[in-house]
Amino acid sequence: MNPSDKDFGFVDYVFTLTDDVGIFQHSVYGIPDPRKGYTTDDNSRALILAVMLLERFEDRQYLKLVSRYLSFMLNAQNDDGSFKNFMNYNREFIEEKGSEDCFGRCLWSLGRTISSPAVPENIKRTCRYILDKSLKCWPKLTSPRAKAYTIIGLSYLKKTNKIASHIDVLSMELLSQYSQFKDKDWNWFEDSMTYGNALLPWSLLRAYRILKKEALLETACESMEFVEKQTFRRDYFKPIGCKGWLVKGKKAAEYDEQPIEACETLLLYMDYYEMTKDIKYLDYAAKCFGWYAGKNSKGLSLLDQETGACYDGLTKEGLNYNQGSESIVSYGIAFLKITEKAKVPVG
């Protein structure tokens, strides 16, 4: 894939959504909505995007984004290592502690930032400071997705006995949960498939690359094939709808389809393709990316040519025309990942 300057129009919208605090959570159509404030979830994901942009272009404007989003996370961290999530427009956090998934997303972004050769060491020291405080929380995690995000984040770090031990414990817990719920026709970690499904096999793939335990690879592949069965029932990617999800023994909800699912599933397949060089998985990743451009259940592009933004999803009626941060960050990460071999300057 050879992207042109116009393909990077999404970058302008990232700056539109970002102020001196961080990235806004929501928009009303293509205008940021200050009334809905900010979240640590979105700023941690935006940090990953900013790091990827810095790696691609080595431009100081992206280094400023890295610092801004990381500063938001620094402010969000509690003394016990957990993170607050929701902040209002008055810069006041409106909860004492965010979800476990928020915690896991933070560890993913910290690990990804520390691993980047483009990020200055001083910024990495801040990441390690936040990470060191947070690690005392991971043994208390119960959410499988929080465990998966944490494994992914830790997998980017330099392998030490301590890091390998953390990954081992978390991945074994996921294997145990998988064995509890799987049966002949249901190769999954729970009795339903909801959001962020691709994270679970992806985390086990990354754990396998560090620990070399065959059970991790076997479960990763088996559950990845189950994701494939549910989301590639047609010749295009169709994520499970968030209006009901997929409960064991029932049909998957058709809508709403969300941009983050295309991104995270793409990351799973790209990682497995890089591991195996099997072109089949690159094709699946390309179909996930094609979802944004209109190769989807509605035949509609989710990319706004005027703003460079990504619409918030596909509904039964058509496009959700709002353009929040989760959507544009998901599209940006997916775009940069699938085109990472190209070095194309932005306008």
Secondary structure, 3 states (H helix, E strand, C coil): CCCCHHHHCHHHHHHHHECCCCEECCEECCEECHHHCEEHHHHHHHHHHHHHHHHHHCCHHHHHHHHHHHHHHHHHECCCCCECCEECCCCCECCCCCCHHHHHHHHHHHHHHHCCCCCCHHHHHHHHHHHHHHCCCHHHCCCHHHHHHHHHHHHCCCCCHHHHHHHHHHHHHHHHHHHHHCECCECCCCCEECCCCCHHHHHHHHHHHHHCCHHHHHHHHHHHHHHHHHHCCCCCCCCCCCCCCEECCCCCCCCCECHHHHHHHHHHHHHHHHHHCCHHHHHHHHHHHHHHHCCCCCCCCCECCCCCCECCEECCCCEECCCCHHHHHHHHHHHHHHCCCCCCCCC
